[in-house]
Amino acid sequence: MHNWLINCVAVLILCVFCAGFVIPQILLIAFRKKLFDEPDERKIHKSLVPRLGGIAFNPVILFSIFFVFGIDIALSDSQVLLTTLTEICPLLFGFCAMLILYLVGMADDLIGVKYRAKFFAQILCAGLLIAGGIWVNNFHGALNLYGLPAVFGMPFTILLIVFIINAINLIDGIDGLASGLSAIATLSYGIIFFLISEYLYAMISFATLGVLIPFFYYNVFGDAEKRKKIFMGDTGSLTIGIILSLLSIRMSMYPMDECIWHTNPLVLAFTPLFVPCCDVVRVYLLRVRNGKNPFLPDKTHIHHKLLAVGMHQRMAMVTIVLGTLLLVIANIFLSRYMNINILLLIDVLLWIFVNILLSKMARNKI
């Protein structure tokens, strides 16, 4: 455990340092080549801001993990080598999926990619994770279902991965929101994976958290007028989406009788993603009900509602991120004493109530 703790801390620090170095270079190149996310009536920002921050994510994460593993191999750490070999298949397929979506996201940010092509790439990457052995094989009592056969679990996993990736992509609407929510998720996964001795996935979690920290700083506190502000773009959101899919589904595969704090693995796996996932369901259903294309952007997300009731961008972001953190803590505690179906129902009803309340407050303000 001692060596793995050093590894987790090392990748976290290395990713913070490397991303903190790379992001300013991306800003410099973006302004020289005039690669901006230009404002329009749908977007909240009013200045020219580069949207290539996500270009730093994949290379920094992979470099940091491989560098630390390289040191372990050079020092002949047998424990690390043995653990790595047992999980090598899902890691290799997972890294391949990360690379594909990284390239698709970069193409979308630079020249634009049709959403059908992005969906195809996401389905392909979902298939790669499944080929590596990462798929939902147990509902752990949710909907009174337990073990799932592959014929049902694998197609469901493809839908779930595509859903999570797009949920992260669509929640990226105000400064710091997607990165803040993703940071809460990766921090939760990192701690839990470490405590249940799934050290490789803890390293991936902390490495991802490491790149999100400096990006969050430049995204939230960077001054657009001083050319210090940047967005993650599709390169970032697709990369983070596939990583969160890998981590959450791997967490859901953990045996319930071995889980820490007597917590349902499904609660540990998907509570950190509750807000973006529920938000995308609500928005899609609303667009379909209003006869609009569910894949075209609008201003009906949860952060738009908070802005409509008078909150500033940063306060709206902090409210949603802190609310998610409280939900994670509350669900972990309550799942020890409550049936998962009742807990899920409470969460959904709470989400509906909050959205109805915000809609009413926005109408009254108008």
MIGUZA-112091 format. One line per field, with one value per residue (C-alpha): residue in one letter; x, y, z. Coordinates in steps of 0.1 Angstrom, whole numbers, plus 5000, padded with zeros to 4 digits. Layout:
N
type <- a/...
px <- X/...
py <- Y/...
pz <- Z/...
//
This chain:
366
type <- m/h/n/w/l/i/n/c/v/a/v/l/i/l/c/v/f/c/a/g/f/v/i/p/q/i/l/l/i/a/f/r/k/k/l/f/d/e/p/d/e/r/k/i/h/k/s/l/v/p/r/l/g/g/i/a/f/n/p/v/i/l/f/s/i/f/f/v/f/g/i/d/i/a/l/s/d/s/q/v/l/l/t/t/l/t/e/i/c/p/l/l/f/g/f/c/a/m/l/i/l/y/l/v/g/m/a/d/d/l/i/g/v/k/y/r/a/k/f/f/a/q/i/l/c/a/g/l/l/i/a/g/g/i/w/v/n/n/f/h/g/a/l/n/l/y/g/l/p/a/v/f/g/m/p/f/t/i/l/l/i/v/f/i/i/n/a/i/n/l/i/d/g/i/d/g/l/a/s/g/l/s/a/i/a/t/l/s/y/g/i/i/f/f/l/i/s/e/y/l/y/a/m/i/s/f/a/t/l/g/v/l/i/p/f/f/y/y/n/v/f/g/d/a/e/k/r/k/k/i/f/m/g/d/t/g/s/l/t/i/g/i/i/l/s/l/l/s/i/r/m/s/m/y/p/m/d/e/c/i/w/h/t/n/p/l/v/l/a/f/t/p/l/f/v/p/c/c/d/v/v/r/v/y/l/l/r/v/r/n/g/k/n/p/f/l/p/d/k/t/h/i/h/h/k/l/l/a/v/g/m/h/q/r/m/a/m/v/t/i/v/l/g/t/l/l/l/v/i/a/n/i/f/l/s/r/y/m/n/i/n/i/l/l/l/i/d/v/l/l/w/i/f/v/n/i/l/l/s/k/m/a/r/n/k/i
px <- 5000/5029/5043/5008/5002/5035/5024/4990/5005/5032/5008/4986/5015/5031/4998/4992/5027/5026/4991/5001/5030/5012/4980/4997/5016/4982/4969/4999/4995/4957/4960/4988/4968/4934/4918/4889/4854/4836/4806/4771/4735/4735/4769/4774/4809/4813/4851/4873/4884/4904/4886/4916/4923/4914/4944/4965/4944/4952/4990/4996/4975/4993/5027/5024/5010/5036/5064/5056/5052/5085/5102/5085/5098/5133/5132/5119/5088/5073/5040/5033/5043/5021/4990/4996/4998/4964/4947/4967/4938/4912/4939/4952/4918/4908/4938/4930/4894/4908/4931/4903/4879/4908/4915/4878/4874/4904/4890/4857/4873/4895/4873/4840/4827/4790/4773/4766/4804/4809/4783/4799/4833/4817/4801/4834/4851/4824/4831/4868/4860/4838/4865/4888/4863/4847/4809/4779/4775/4754/4727/4732/4695/4685/4651/4653/4680/4713/4737/4733/4741/4765/4737/4720/4749/4771/4745/4734/4770/4773/4743/4755/4790/4775/4751/4778/4801/4774/4762/4797/4799/4765/4770/4800/4781/4796/4831/4843/4811/4822/4857/4844/4819/4845/4870/4845/4839/4876/4884/4856/4867/4904/4897/4873/4895/4925/4905/4893/4928/4921/4952/4956/4922/4930/4961/4939/4915/4941/4959/4927/4921/4956/4950/4916/4931/4952/4925/4899/4922/4926/4889/4874/4900/4917/4912/4900/4913/4948/4946/4947/4912/4906/4878/4882/4863/4851/4887/4885/4848/4851/4883/4870/4837/4854/4876/4846/4828/4857/4860/4823/4816/4847/4834/4800/4816/4831/4815/4789/4800/4836/4826/4837/4813/4787/4778/4761/4787/4761/4758/4796/4798/4771/4762/4791/4776/4740/4737/4750/4732/4698/4702/4708/4677/4655/4668/4664/4628/4620/4633/4614/4582/4586/4592/4629/4659/4673/4708/4708/4720/4697/4695/4675/4702/4703/4730/4709/4681/4703/4715/4678/4670/4698/4729/4762/4782/4806/4780/4759/4789/4798/4762/4760/4794/4789/4754/4769/4795/4768/4748/4777/4784/4747/4741/4771/4758/4722/4729/4742/4707/4683/4673/4689/4656/4642/4674/4673/4636/4644/4673/4651/4622/4647/4660/4625/4616/4647/4640/4604/4613/4640/4616/4590/4615/4627/4592/4585/4616/4606
py <- 5000/5024/5022/5027/5058/5073/5065/5082/5113/5113/5112/5138/5162/5154/5161/5194/5205/5193/5207/5239/5242/5230/5251/5285/5272/5262/5297/5312/5291/5296/5334/5333/5311/5328/5296/5309/5300/5330/5344/5341/5345/5310/5313/5331/5344/5377/5377/5356/5326/5296/5262/5240/5234/5197/5191/5190/5163/5130/5135/5147/5119/5092/5107/5109/5074/5058/5078/5066/5030/5034/5043/5014/4990/5005/5000/4964/4969/4934/4943/4972/4950/4921/4943/4961/4928/4916/4947/4953/4944/4969/4996/4991/4991/5020/5041/5032/5045/5077/5083/5079/5103/5127/5129/5132/5160/5178/5175/5189/5218/5227/5220/5206/5170/5160/5146/5113/5108/5116/5091/5064/5071/5069/5036/5023/5034/5018/4986/4989/4992/4961/4942/4951/4935/4968/4964/4965/4930/4937/4961/4953/4953/4985/4978/4945/4932/4917/4898/4906/4882/4895/4896/4923/4939/4947/4965/4984/4994/5008/5030/5040/5050/5071/5086/5096/5110/5133/5142/5156/5173/5190/5202/5222/5254/5278/5284/5256/5235/5205/5205/5211/5182/5160/5169/5159/5126/5118/5127/5104/5076/5080/5078/5049/5029/5033/5022/4990/4983/4990/5010/5013/5029/5051/5063/5071/5090/5111/5117/5130/5152/5165/5179/5193/5215/5238/5238/5249/5277/5291/5284/5301/5327/5334/5369/5368/5403/5393/5361/5338/5322/5289/5264/5226/5222/5188/5175/5179/5169/5137/5127/5133/5116/5083/5083/5088/5060/5037/5045/5045/5012/4996/5007/4992/4958/4956/4929/4943/4922/4935/4972/4997/5012/4986/5009/4997/4999/5015/5044/5048/5045/5068/5094/5116/5117/5122/5159/5158/5126/5137/5171/5157/5134/5163/5186/5159/5151/5188/5193/5163/5175/5209/5194/5204/5184/5169/5172/5209/5232/5256/5273/5249/5232/5235/5262/5283/5281/5293/5322/5330/5334/5360/5340/5350/5324/5316/5313/5290/5268/5267/5259/5229/5215/5218/5203/5174/5169/5170/5145/5121/5122/5119/5089/5071/5075/5067/5037/5019/5020/5024/5002/5014/5018/5040/5061/5064/5075/5102/5115/5117/5134/5158/5166/5172/5194/5216/5220/5229/5254/5270/5273/5289/5314/5323/5329/5351/5371/5378
pz <- 5000/5008/4972/4957/4979/4966/4931/4935/4950/4923/4894/4910/4915/4881/4863/4881/4872/4836/4828/4845/4821/4790/4792/4789/4758/4743/4751/4734/4702/4701/4701/4676/4652/4661/4673/4694/4706/4693/4713/4699/4712/4728/4746/4779/4774/4755/4747/4724/4744/4731/4735/4732/4769/4766/4743/4775/4792/4774/4768/4804/4820/4799/4803/4841/4845/4822/4838/4873/4860/4843/4876/4893/4866/4869/4907/4901/4923/4920/4938/4913/4883/4894/4900/4866/4847/4862/4849/4817/4793/4805/4808/4773/4757/4779/4768/4731/4737/4753/4723/4698/4715/4721/4683/4675/4700/4686/4651/4663/4681/4651/4620/4633/4633/4627/4657/4639/4635/4671/4681/4660/4677/4711/4703/4690/4722/4743/4725/4733/4770/4768/4750/4779/4803/4816/4814/4838/4851/4882/4892/4929/4937/4917/4900/4920/4895/4904/4881/4844/4816/4789/4763/4783/4802/4772/4751/4782/4788/4753/4759/4793/4781/4752/4777/4802/4776/4762/4797/4805/4771/4776/4812/4800/4798/4823/4836/4859/4859/4839/4854/4889/4887/4871/4898/4925/4907/4902/4938/4950/4927/4936/4974/4971/4947/4969/5000/4982/4969/4933/4930/4892/4889/4919/4899/4868/4890/4907/4874/4859/4890/4885/4850/4861/4888/4867/4839/4865/4876/4840/4831/4862/4873/4840/4826/4789/4784/4795/4773/4803/4800/4782/4777/4776/4743/4730/4732/4770/4776/4754/4771/4806/4796/4786/4817/4840/4821/4827/4864/4872/4854/4870/4904/4897/4890/4925/4947/4971/5000/4998/4994/5020/5045/5035/5006/4974/4946/4923/4947/4948/4910/4898/4925/4914/4879/4891/4882/4846/4838/4852/4836/4801/4805/4815/4787/4760/4771/4772/4737/4723/4740/4725/4690/4689/4678/4710/4698/4691/4719/4739/4773/4794/4815/4853/4852/4828/4854/4882/4860/4852/4889/4892/4902/4887/4867/4895/4922/4900/4894/4931/4940/4916/4925/4963/4959/4941/4968/4995/4975/4972/5010/5018/4995/5008/5043/5036/5014/5045/5060/5030/5001/4969/4951/4978/4978/4940/4942/4968/4946/4915/4934/4949/4915/4901/4930/4926/4889/4894/4921/4899/4870/4892/4906/4871/4859/4889/4883/4847
//
